[in-house]
Amino acid sequence: MTVISVVLFGMAGLFFQLQTSLGKKYSYKKILIIDMSLLIIGTFGLLFINKNNSIFAYLLFVICGTGLE
């Protein structure tokens, strides 16, 4: 569980500066819509993770982390 938390919040921390610069270039509302869609896509994908494809959970947590920023 700790590795997943590091992946989730690490991606959020890495993409925070990118989100700030894109928010200044474009409107923050557009960036928030993209972030919310990434969170929805990542969460929806996590519903279908089982033991056979559990390695994809890390990829989906990366997607959720970029949306969380």
Secondary structure, DSSP 4 states (H G I P E B T S, - for coil): -HHHHHHHHHHHHHTHHHHHHHHHHS-HHHHHHHHHHHHHHHHHHHTT--STTTTHHHHHHHHHHHHH-
